[in-house]
Amino acid sequence: MVLGENVMSHWPTSKGGGLRLMSGTSTATPIATALVALLLEFTSQSICESEMEEVRKCVKLERLRDLSGVTALLKAISL
């Protein structure tokens, strides 16, 4: 499955209402943004030391302040 592919979404009542499957950047962008926000919040926690060691194996935490570091972490967890 690809991020932003076949996401169940509510459809406006003016267009028939109900639920529809949506795909594309309009659905992928908010999902990716939320995912990165959760990852950044996780890295600021001090109670998850064993999990943090796994993250450190993928990328140095200070690299998460730029796009290349976030990209490296996302690639590592997508394998």
Legacy VTK file of the C-alpha trace (Angstrom):
# vtk DataFile Version 3.0
C-alpha trace
ASCII
DATASET POLYDATA
POINTS 79 float
0.000 0.000 0.000
1.181 3.488 -0.854
0.694 6.531 1.366
-2.373 8.414 0.120
-3.739 5.563 -1.984
-7.355 4.431 -1.552
-8.031 6.538 1.549
-11.641 6.370 2.751
-13.013 9.910 2.781
-16.347 11.592 3.396
-17.854 13.099 0.266
-19.801 16.406 0.350
-23.586 16.082 0.436
-23.747 18.528 -2.480
-21.981 15.832 -4.536
-24.073 12.896 -3.402
-22.633 12.396 0.093
-21.375 9.145 1.545
-17.887 7.712 1.565
-15.452 7.524 -1.344
-11.979 6.160 -1.890
-9.527 8.923 -2.734
-5.937 8.791 -3.964
-3.239 11.317 -4.783
-1.210 14.104 -3.270
-4.264 15.802 -1.754
-4.728 12.797 0.508
-1.050 11.834 0.900
0.171 15.244 2.086
-1.845 15.488 5.332
-1.058 11.846 6.145
2.678 12.346 5.594
2.633 15.575 7.612
0.902 13.890 10.547
3.280 10.929 10.395
6.364 13.164 10.505
4.845 15.226 13.344
4.329 12.034 15.364
7.887 10.868 14.639
9.330 14.214 15.720
7.257 14.173 18.909
8.395 10.613 19.624
12.050 11.620 19.326
11.540 14.317 21.968
10.323 11.784 24.552
12.760 10.541 27.183
10.833 7.451 28.325
11.286 5.321 25.202
15.036 4.686 25.389
15.073 1.214 23.790
12.979 2.436 20.861
15.196 5.509 20.555
18.209 3.230 20.083
16.446 1.757 17.038
15.824 5.249 15.666
19.472 6.209 16.261
20.540 3.209 14.188
18.690 4.767 11.228
19.562 8.445 11.597
21.244 10.837 14.019
18.528 12.695 15.918
19.971 16.117 15.094
19.499 15.278 11.387
15.725 15.216 11.948
15.812 19.012 11.850
16.223 18.956 8.086
14.544 17.266 5.149
17.362 14.813 4.441
17.221 13.411 7.977
13.449 13.003 7.936
13.687 11.379 4.498
16.337 8.951 5.782
14.153 7.976 8.753
11.047 7.489 6.593
13.008 5.301 4.179
14.386 3.243 7.059
10.984 2.536 8.596
9.356 1.758 5.260
11.488 -1.339 4.653
LINES 1 80
79 0 1 2 3 4 5 6 7 8 9 10 11 12 13 14 15 16 17 18 19 20 21 22 23 24 25 26 27 28 29 30 31 32 33 34 35 36 37 38 39 40 41 42 43 44 45 46 47 48 49 50 51 52 53 54 55 56 57 58 59 60 61 62 63 64 65 66 67 68 69 70 71 72 73 74 75 76 77 78
